[in-house]
Amino acid sequence: MSDTTHSLPAVPPPSVPPVAEAGPGVPAPGTAGPGAAGPGADRPGTTGTVTPDPSAVTPDSAEESGGRASASGRFLARAAFVTAALTAAGSLLGLLRDQTIAHLYGAGPDTDAFLVAWTVPEVAATLLIEDAMALILVPAFSLALARRAARPPQDRARDCASDLDPVRQLTRATLPRLFLALSACAALLVALAPWAVAVLAPGLPEPRLAVDCTRLTATSIFTYGVAGYCSAALRAHGSFVAPAAIYVASNVGIISTMLLAGAETGVRAAGAGVAVGGVFMVLIQLPALWNRLTERRPTSGHEPPPATETPPTVLTGPPVPVPVPATATATTATVTATAPLTSPVVLGLLVPVIAFALSRQSQVLVERFLAAPLPAGAISHLNYAQKVAQIPMTLSLMLCTVTFPVVARAMAAGETDRARRRVERDLALAGIIVLIGAATVISCAPQIIEVLFQRGEFHAADTAATAAVMRVYALGLLGHTLVGALVRCYFSAARPLWFPALAMTAGLALTGGAGALLVGVWGVRGIAAANALGITLTAVLMLGALRRHSVPVRTRHMTGGLAKLGAAAAAATGSGWLCAALVPSPALATLAAGLVVTVVFLVVARALKAPETDSVLRSLARPFSRKLADAR
């Protein structure tokens, strides 16, 4: 990923204003919904409207301030809702993609060969779309937008029509270099595909087929990189719809290619589909990004600028140095938006983010490395189990994706208490969503897999093996969710933080060590158990050190709250398992168990006074209370 210098999430987008904390008249964005589902799975949506920066309003009028805060809350709620809807659509298409692969190729050596090649888009999605790209480029574009907003209106209008506009300067400084770097990496992987397959999956039954698929999927390095760049720029501008739709576009490309060419080319059609889907991811965002970058108005969006425009103190002065306020928890950093990518300051900011993203994605590499020598189908069973089990995690992280700029802005302004409240609320809401999902997955795993995959070349034995793996894998879903949410807090500081990468490395070491020991005893289920152990260790380390390194959350309070939610999930799992066993139809059993799990979880969590449970219950009851009021 390419980027100019910036103080890493020190200055979040002015286009996404701070959300008001829970209070009268302020909607709770966390209740609006969640996730993304593509190769790496995580991701974003609302209209392209850019909300004016509330920091530009003088604090004299409390009423006006409250109105803006309420509007900000509604904006984030809409963003989270539309993001969740598009992400859910991407997740459903991702399931349809996996169903198509299972139907056409089963869970044998051909599918294993493709899934080794699938490692390429998985890693590319993590580095070039999600973790690394978003954590670096969103703040970079945010900084450029903030500098633009700090200029007088007449200067902004002149800059937008010339080469002085900070956003265009940033694009010219980064995009060409990104193109060159991505092209070189894709070409290198095409040339070294046999070596890459030998390293990723030694002893694979069909290495030649895996090499062919890897060369086809290598194009995703270029297309995903460009798509990630577009997503970061659009999110910084407050536009979430197109970035949230990229996994819909990708899965449409993969499925269409398999259906059109699968009969003639076999599983290689899936590799070609990855290449086609990557192109679709870029094309779906280009119109929106072009409109943003070619805007000539001094302000963007449909809402008028604030009546009183006082630039934030962080951004006053000439547009070269941007100091972080002394009151912020981050150290002072002054960097320019067009500094060379090779600048030591820039590399110091990029390397910790990239190291974390790579170490996190390496879990998949370790799992497939351990599964390669097992009987044919082991990699496939692990893959199908992960894809289904990760859906609750993906949905739970959508809220954190939308509120990441809010936390970063609060930290940059030194408002650590507001950042703490937002983070604690996000963690609790994400925990509720993912634990309900995990309880449902464990309760009726065989029924879910049978409904989704058991047809064509995917047989009953594959269903049983995949369901067993999925139940074990689901034990680590809370850890995966906490890591995804907490890393955004760590990178909300204006200094490079190595702790997330170190914590992830410790978890990865546990995954590898435990996997090597357990695979001989439990087979592929041992690999899933090692994954759960490793990611849980990482989550514990990151939560325990968050107060010291980043946002000062109340660690004991959060740990106690998550423990109560875990107890509610355990009770819900038992109830759902019993319900699923009593219903003969797999589809009806899944629906009934999901409903029972949700009800039991919320009742037990409410009885235990778990955090944010009341908020969720109020949100669920609100539509019924409104209908009752209308009826009266």
C-alpha positions in Angstrom: 0.0 0.0 0.0 1.1 3.5 -0.8 0.7 6.5 1.3 2.0 9.9 2.1 3.2 11.0 5.5 0.7 11.6 8.1 0.4 11.2 11.8 -1.2 7.8 12.0 -4.8 8.0 12.9 -4.1 11.3 14.6 -6.5 13.3 12.5 -9.6 11.3 11.5 -12.0 12.4 8.8 -13.8 15.7 9.2 -16.4 14.1 7.0 -17.4 11.7 9.8 -18.1 13.8 12.9 -17.9 12.6 16.4 -20.9 10.5 17.6 -22.7 11.8 20.6 -22.6 9.4 23.5 -25.8 7.8 24.6 -28.2 10.5 25.8 -31.6 11.9 25.2 -32.5 12.2 21.6 -29.3 10.7 20.4 -29.6 7.4 18.5 -27.2 4.7 19.4 -25.2 3.8 16.3 -24.1 0.6 17.8 -27.6 -0.8 17.6 -27.9 -0.1 13.9 -26.0 -3.1 12.9 -22.7 -4.5 11.8 -19.8 -6.5 8.7 -17.9 -7.6 5.3 -17.4 -10.8 3.6 -14.8 -11.4 1.0 -11.4 -13.1 0.9 -10.4 -11.6 4.2 -13.7 -10.9 5.4 -14.1 -7.5 7.2 -16.0 -4.1 6.0 -18.4 -0.5 5.2 -21.9 2.2 3.7 -24.2 5.1 3.6 -24.9 7.8 1.2 -22.0 9.9 -0.1 -23.1 12.9 1.9 -20.3 14.5 3.9 -21.4 15.9 7.3 -20.0 19.3 8.3 -17.3 19.1 11.0 -18.9 19.9 14.3 -15.5 21.0 15.6 -15.9 24.0 13.4 -18.9 25.3 15.4 -18.4 27.7 18.3 -19.5 26.2 21.6 -21.6 29.2 22.5 -24.8 27.7 21.4 -25.6 24.5 23.3 -28.8 24.0 21.4 -27.1 24.2 18.1 -24.3 21.9 19.3 -26.8 19.3 20.5 -28.5 19.4 17.1 -25.2 18.8 15.4 -24.4 16.0 17.8 -27.7 14.4 17.1 -27.2 14.7 13.4 -23.8 13.1 13.8 -25.3 10.2 15.7 -27.9 9.7 13.0 -25.2 9.9 10.3 -23.2 7.2 12.0 -26.3 5.1 12.6 -27.2 5.3 8.9 -23.6 4.5 7.9 -23.5 1.5 10.2 -26.9 0.3 8.9 -26.1 0.6 5.2 -22.7 -0.8 5.7 -24.2 -3.8 7.6 -26.8 -4.4 4.8 -24.2 -4.4 2.0 -21.8 -6.4 4.0 -24.6 -9.0 4.8 -25.2 -9.1 1.0 -21.5 -9.7 0.4 -21.5 -12.4 3.1 -24.5 -14.1 1.5 -22.8 -14.0 -1.9 -19.7 -15.3 -0.2 -21.7 -18.3 1.0 -23.2 -18.7 -2.5 -19.6 -18.7 -3.9 -18.5 -21.4 -1.4 -21.7 -23.4 -2.2 -20.9 -23.2 -5.9 -17.3 -24.4 -5.2 -18.6 -27.2 -3.0 -21.3 -28.2 -5.6 -18.9 -28.2 -8.6 -15.7 -29.5 -7.0 -16.7 -31.0 -3.6 -14.1 -31.1 -0.8 -11.3 -33.0 -2.5 -7.9 -32.4 -4.0 -9.1 -29.9 -6.6 -10.7 -27.7 -4.0 -7.7 -28.0 -1.7 -5.5 -26.8 -4.7 -7.7 -23.8 -5.2 -7.8 -22.9 -1.5 -4.0 -22.8 -1.5 -4.2 -20.2 -4.3 -7.0 -18.5 -2.4 -4.4 -17.5 0.2 -3.3 -14.8 -2.2 -6.5 -12.8 -2.2 -7.0 -13.4 1.5 -3.6 -11.9 2.3 -4.2 -9.1 -0.3 -7.6 -8.3 1.2 -6.1 -7.9 4.7 -3.1 -5.8 3.7 -4.5 -3.8 0.7 -8.2 -3.3 1.6 -8.8 -3.8 5.3 -6.3 -3.6 8.2 -3.2 -2.0 6.8 -4.7 0.1 4.0 -7.6 1.4 6.0 -5.4 2.1 9.1 -2.9 4.1 7.1 -4.7 5.8 4.1 -7.9 6.8 5.9 -6.0 9.1 8.2 -3.8 10.3 5.3 -6.8 11.4 3.3 -8.4 12.7 6.5 -5.4 14.9 7.1 -5.5 16.3 3.6 -9.3 17.0 3.9 -8.7 18.7 7.2 -6.1 20.9 5.7 -8.4 21.8 2.9 -11.2 22.6 5.4 -8.8 24.9 7.4 -8.3 27.2 4.4 -10.5 30.2 3.9 -13.5 29.5 1.5 -12.0 31.6 -1.3 -8.6 29.9 -1.0 -10.3 26.5 -1.0 -12.2 27.3 -4.2 -8.9 28.4 -5.9 -7.0 25.4 -4.6 -9.6 22.9 -5.9 -9.2 24.3 -9.4 -5.4 24.2 -9.2 -2.6 21.9 -8.2 -2.6 23.3 -4.6 -5.5 21.2 -3.3 -4.1 18.9 -0.5 -6.3 15.9 -1.6 -5.1 16.0 -5.2 -1.5 16.5 -4.1 -1.8 13.4 -1.9 -3.3 11.4 -4.8 -0.6 12.4 -7.2 2.1 11.6 -4.7 0.8 8.1 -3.9 -1.3 6.6 -6.7 1.4 6.3 -9.4 3.8 4.7 -6.9 1.1 2.3 -5.7 0.5 1.2 -9.3 4.1 0.4 -9.9 4.6 -1.4 -6.6 1.5 -3.5 -7.1 2.3 -4.4 -10.7 5.8 -5.5 -9.7 4.5 -7.7 -6.8 1.8 -9.3 -8.9 4.4 -10.1 -11.7 6.8 -11.5 -9.1 4.2 -13.8 -7.7 3.3 -15.1 -11.1 6.9 -16.0 -11.7 7.5 -17.6 -8.3 4.1 -19.4 -8.1 5.7 -23.0 -7.9 7.9 -21.9 -5.1 5.0 -20.2 -3.3 2.9 -23.3 -3.5 5.7 -25.5 -2.2 6.1 -23.2 0.8 2.4 -22.7 1.6 1.4 -26.4 1.3 4.2 -28.9 1.2 2.9 -32.4 0.2 -0.2 -31.1 -1.6 -1.6 -33.9 -3.8 -2.2 -31.5 -6.8 0.7 -29.0 -6.8 0.5 -28.2 -10.6 -3.2 -27.3 -10.3 -2.4 -25.1 -7.3 0.3 -23.3 -9.2 -2.1 -22.5 -12.1 -4.7 -21.2 -9.7 -2.1 -19.1 -7.9 -1.0 -17.4 -11.1 -4.6 -16.5 -11.8 -5.2 -15.2 -8.3 -1.9 -13.2 -8.3 -3.7 -10.5 -10.3 -5.6 -9.7 -7.1 -2.5 -8.1 -5.7 -2.9 -5.3 -8.2 -6.7 -5.0 -8.3 -7.2 -5.3 -4.5 -4.6 -2.7 -3.9 -6.3 -0.2 -6.2 -9.7 -1.2 -4.7 -8.3 -0.6 -1.2 -6.9 2.8 -2.2 -10.3 3.8 -3.5 -12.1 2.5 -0.4 -9.8 4.4 1.9 -10.2 7.7 0.0 -14.0 7.3 -0.1 -14.3 6.5 3.6 -12.3 9.5 4.5 -14.6 11.6 2.4 -17.6 10.2 4.3 -18.8 8.0 1.5 -19.4 4.4 2.6 -21.8 2.8 0.0 -19.3 2.0 -2.8 -16.6 0.6 -0.3 -19.2 -1.6 1.4 -20.3 -3.0 -2.0 -16.8 -4.2 -3.1 -17.3 -7.8 -1.8 -20.6 -8.0 -3.5 -18.9 -7.1 -6.8 -16.0 -9.5 -6.1 -18.3 -12.5 -5.4 -20.5 -11.8 -8.4 -17.4 -11.9 -10.6 -16.2 -15.2 -9.0 -19.5 -16.9 -9.2 -20.3 -15.8 -12.7 -16.9 -17.0 -14.0 -17.3 -20.4 -12.3 -20.7 -20.9 -13.8 -19.7 -19.8 -17.3 -16.3 -21.5 -17.5 -16.3 -24.2 -14.8 -17.3 -27.1 -17.0 -14.4 -26.5 -19.4 -11.6 -25.4 -17.1 -12.5 -27.1 -13.8 -11.3 -25.4 -10.6 -9.1 -23.0 -12.6 -12.3 -21.1 -13.3 -12.5 -20.2 -9.7 -9.0 -18.7 -9.9 -10.0 -16.8 -13.0 -13.1 -15.6 -11.2 -10.9 -14.0 -8.5 -9.2 -12.0 -11.2 -12.5 -10.9 -12.7 -13.9 -10.1 -9.3 -10.9 -7.9 -8.5 -11.6 -5.8 -11.6 -15.3 -5.4 -10.5 -14.2 -4.2 -7.1 -12.3 -1.3 -8.7 -15.0 -0.5 -11.3 -17.8 -0.2 -8.7 -15.8 2.5 -6.8 -14.3 4.5 -9.6 -17.4 6.7 -10.4 -17.8 7.8 -6.8 -14.1 8.4 -6.3 -13.8 10.4 -9.5 -16.7 12.6 -8.4 -15.0 13.2 -5.1 -11.5 14.0 -6.5 -12.8 16.3 -9.3 -15.1 18.3 -7.1 -14.4 22.0 -7.5 -16.6 23.3 -4.7 -14.9 24.5 -1.6 -17.2 22.2 0.5 -18.5 18.8 -0.4 -21.7 17.1 0.4 -25.3 18.3 0.4 -25.5 20.0 3.7 -24.5 23.7 4.0 -21.3 24.6 5.9 -21.6 25.8 9.5 -22.7 29.3 10.0 -19.7 30.0 12.1 -16.6 28.4 10.7 -13.7 28.3 13.2 -11.1 25.8 12.1 -9.9 23.4 14.7 -6.9 24.5 16.6 -5.0 21.5 15.5 -5.2 22.7 11.9 -4.7 26.4 12.1 -1.6 27.9 10.5 0.1 27.0 7.2 -0.7 23.6 5.8 2.7 22.1 6.3 3.1 21.2 10.0 0.2 19.6 11.8 1.0 19.2 15.5 -1.1 16.9 17.6 -2.5 18.8 20.7 -0.5 18.5 23.8 -3.5 17.3 25.6 -3.8 14.2 23.4 -2.4 10.9 24.6 -0.4 10.6 21.4 3.1 12.1 21.1 3.6 15.2 18.9 4.1 14.4 15.3 4.6 17.0 12.5 4.6 15.5 9.0 3.6 16.7 5.6 0.9 15.2 3.3 3.2 15.0 0.3 6.4 13.7 1.8 8.2 10.9 0.0 7.0 7.4 0.7 10.6 6.4 1.6 10.8 9.0 4.4 12.0 7.4 7.6 9.0 9.0 9.4 6.6 7.5 7.0 8.1 4.0 7.3 8.1 4.3 11.0 4.3 4.8 10.8 3.7 2.1 8.2 5.8 -0.7 9.4 3.9 -1.5 12.7 0.6 -1.5 10.9 1.9 -3.8 8.1 3.6 -6.1 10.7 0.3 -6.5 12.6 -1.7 -7.2 9.4 0.8 -9.7 8.2 1.1 -11.5 11.5 -2.7 -11.7 11.8 -3.1 -13.1 8.3 -0.3 -15.6 8.9 -2.7 -17.6 11.0 -4.3 -18.8 7.8 -0.9 -19.7 6.4 -0.1 -21.7 9.5 -3.4 -23.5 9.4 -3.0 -24.5 5.8 0.6 -25.5 6.3 -0.4 -27.9 9.1 -3.5 -29.2 7.1 -1.6 -29.9 3.8 -0.2 -33.3 4.9 -3.6 -34.5 6.2 -6.0 -36.6 4.0 -7.5 -34.8 1.0 -10.3 -32.5 2.0 -8.8 -31.3 5.3 -8.1 -27.8 3.9 -11.5 -27.6 2.4 -13.3 -28.6 5.6 -11.3 -26.0 7.6 -12.1 -23.3 4.9 -15.8 -24.0 4.8 -16.0 -24.0 8.6 -14.2 -20.7 8.9 -16.2 -19.0 6.2 -19.5 -19.8 7.9 -18.3 -19.2 11.5 -16.8 -15.8 10.6 -20.1 -14.3 9.5 -21.0 -13.2 13.1 -17.5 -11.7 13.6 -17.7 -9.8 10.3 -21.1 -8.3 11.3 -20.0 -7.4 14.8 -16.9 -5.5 13.5 -19.0 -3.2 11.2 -19.8 -0.8 14.0 -16.1 -0.5 14.8 -15.3 0.2 11.2 -17.8 3.2 11.1 -16.8 4.6 14.5 -13.0 4.3 14.0 -12.8 7.9 12.9 -14.8 9.0 15.9 -12.3 7.4 18.4 -9.4 8.7 16.4 -10.7 12.3 16.5 -11.5 12.1 20.2 -7.9 10.9 20.9 -6.4 13.6 18.7 -8.4 16.3 20.5 -7.4 14.9 23.9 -10.9 13.9 24.7 -9.9 10.5 26.2 -13.1 10.1 28.3 -15.3 10.3 25.2 -13.0 7.9 23.4 -13.2 5.5 26.3 -17.0 5.6 26.4 -17.2 5.0 22.7 -14.7 2.1 22.8 -16.4 0.4 25.8 -19.7 0.6 24.2 -18.4 -0.7 20.8 -16.7 -3.7 22.5 -19.8 -4.6 24.5 -22.1 -4.4 21.4 -19.7 -6.3 19.2 -19.4 -9.0 22.0 -23.2 -9.3 22.1 -23.5 -9.8 18.3 -20.6 -12.3 18.0 -21.5 -14.4 21.0 -25.1 -14.8 19.8 -23.7 -15.9 16.5 -21.1 -18.2 18.0 -23.8 -19.8 20.2 -26.0 -20.4 17.2 -23.0 -21.9 15.2 -22.1 -24.3 18.0 -25.8 -25.3 18.6 -26.7 -26.3 15.1 -23.4 -26.6 13.1 -24.4 -29.9 11.3 -27.8 -28.4 10.3 -26.2 -25.2 9.0 -23.6 -27.0 6.9 -26.2 -29.4 5.5 -28.5 -26.6 4.5 -25.7 -24.6 2.9 -23.4 -27.1 1.3 -24.7 -30.7 1.2 -25.4 -31.2 -2.5 -23.5 -32.2 -5.6 -20.0 -33.3 -4.8 -20.3 -32.3 -1.1 -21.5 -35.4 0.7 -22.8 -36.2 4.2 -19.3 -37.2 5.4 -18.0 -33.7 4.4 -20.9 -32.2 6.3 -20.0 -34.0 9.5 -16.3 -33.2 9.3 -16.9 -29.5 8.5 -19.5 -29.1 11.3 -17.1 -30.7 13.8 -14.4 -28.2 12.8 -16.8 -25.3 12.8 -17.9 -25.9 16.4 -14.3 -25.8 17.6 -13.4 -22.8 15.5 -16.4 -20.9 16.9 -14.8 -20.9 20.4 -12.3 -18.3 19.1 -14.8 -15.9 17.6 -14.9 -13.5 20.5 -11.1 -13.3 20.4 -11.2 -12.6 16.7 -13.8 -9.8 17.2 -11.9 -8.2 20.1 -8.6 -8.2 18.2 -10.3 -6.5 15.2 -12.0 -3.9 17.4 -9.0 -3.2 19.7 -6.5 -2.7 16.9 -8.4 0.3 15.8 -8.0 1.8 19.2 -4.3 1.2 19.2 -3.8 2.9 15.8 -5.9 5.9 16.9 -2.7 7.3 18.4 -0.4 9.6 16.5 2.7 7.5 17.1 3.6 4.0 15.7 2.6 1.3 18.2 4.3 -2.1 18.0 2.3 -3.7 20.7 -0.5 -5.0 18.5 2.0 -6.7 16.2 3.9 -8.2 19.2 0.6 -9.5 20.8 -0.4 -11.0 17.4 3.0 -12.6 17.1 2.6 -14.2 20.5 -0.8 -15.5 19.5 0.6 -16.8 16.2 3.4 -18.6 18.0 0.8 -20.3 20.3 -1.3 -21.2 17.2 1.6 -22.8 15.5 2.9 -24.7 18.5 -0.5 -25.9 19.7 -1.5 -26.8 16.2 1.7 -28.9 15.7 0.9 -30.8 18.9 -2.9 -31.1 18.5 -3.1 -32.0 14.8 -1.7 -35.5 15.5 -4.4 -36.1 18.1 -7.5 -34.3 16.7 -6.6 -33.8 13.1 -8.1 -30.7 11.5 -10.1 -30.0 14.7 -6.8 -29.7 16.5 -5.8 -26.9 14.0 -9.1 -25.1 14.7 -8.5 -25.4 18.5 -5.0 -24.0 18.1 -6.5 -21.0 16.2 -9.0 -20.3 19.0 -6.2 -20.5 21.6 -3.9 -18.2 19.7 -6.4 -15.5 18.9 -7.8 -15.6 22.4 -4.3 -15.0 23.8 -3.8 -12.0 21.5 -7.2 -10.5 22.5 -6.3 -10.9 26.2 -2.9 -9.2 25.7 -4.4 -6.3 23.7 -7.3 -5.7 26.1 -5.0 -5.8 29.1 -2.6 -3.3 27.7 -5.0 -0.9 26.0 -5.3 1.4 29.0 -1.5 1.8 29.1 -0.9 2.2 25.3 -4.0 3.9 23.9 -7.6 4.5 25.1 -7.9 4.4 28.9 -10.7 1.8 29.1 -11.7 0.4 32.4 -10.2 -3.1 32.0 -11.8 -4.8 35.0 -15.2 -3.3 34.0 -14.8 -4.6 30.4 -13.5 -8.0 31.5 -16.4 -8.5 33.9 -18.9 -7.4 31.3 -17.5 -9.8 28.7 -17.5 -12.6 31.3 -21.2 -12.0 31.9 -21.9 -12.1 28.1 -19.9 -15.3 27.9 -22.0 -16.9 30.6 -25.1 -15.9 28.8 -23.7 -17.4 25.6 -23.0 -20.7 27.4 -26.6 -20.9 28.6 -27.9 -20.0 25.1 -25.7 -22.6 23.5 -27.2 -25.4 25.6 -30.7 -24.3 24.9 -30.1 -23.9 21.2 -28.4 -27.4 21.0 -31.4 -29.0 22.6 -33.8 -27.2 20.3 -31.9 -28.2 17.2 -31.9 -31.8 18.3 -35.7 -31.9 18.7 -36.5 -30.4 15.2 -36.0 -32.9 12.3 -35.8 -30.5 9.4 -32.3 -28.9 9.2 -33.6 -25.6 7.9 -36.3 -25.3 10.6 -33.9 -26.5 13.2 -31.5 -23.7 12.3 -34.2 -21.1 12.4 -35.6 -22.4 15.7 -32.2 -22.7 17.4 -31.2 -19.2 16.3 -34.4 -17.8 17.8 -34.0 -19.7 21.0 -30.3 -18.7 21.3 -31.1 -15.0 20.9 -33.9 -15.0 23.4 -32.1 -17.0 26.0 -28.9 -15.0 25.6 -30.7 -11.6 26.0 -32.7 -12.8 29.0 -29.7 -14.3 30.8 -27.5 -11.3 29.9 -30.2 -8.9 31.2 -30.5 -10.9 34.5 -26.7 -10.7 34.9 -26.7 -7.0 34.1 -24.3 -7.4 31.3 -23.3 -4.1 29.6 -25.4 -2.7 26.7 -28.0 -5.4 27.1 -30.7 -2.8 28.0 -29.7 -0.7 25.0 -30.1 -3.7 22.6 -33.5 -4.7 24.2 -34.7 -1.1 23.8 -33.7 -1.0 20.2 -35.4 -4.3 19.5 -38.6 -3.1 21.3 -38.7 0.3 19.7 -40.5 -0.7 16.5 -43.2 -2.5 18.4 -43.7 0.4 20.9 -44.0 2.8 17.9 -46.6 0.5 16.3 -48.5 0.3 19.6 -48.4 4.1 20.0 -49.7 4.5 16.4 -52.5 2.0 17.1 -53.5 3.9 20.2 
